[in-house]
């Protein structure tokens, strides 16, 4: 079932579940301004889990290794597989 959903539908479902958890009180939460950061972080985490090394992940994302390292530091993401 989940595999048949589009990325947009998955995001909508996740937002709906979050709203339910908070009793539909998501006021003053800057979703619109935060969505770019949330998507970038999720994409970086996927790339790190799907690739064998940071260099491969950077290549997959279309970034240099230096750019990826900057994002990892900024987002406080640790990557242990340094091979």
Secondary structure, DSSP 8 states (H G I E B T S, - for coil): -GGGS-HHHHHHHHHHHHHHHTTT--TT--HHHHHHHHHHHHHHHHHHHHSSSHHHHHHHHT--HHHHHHHHHHHT-------
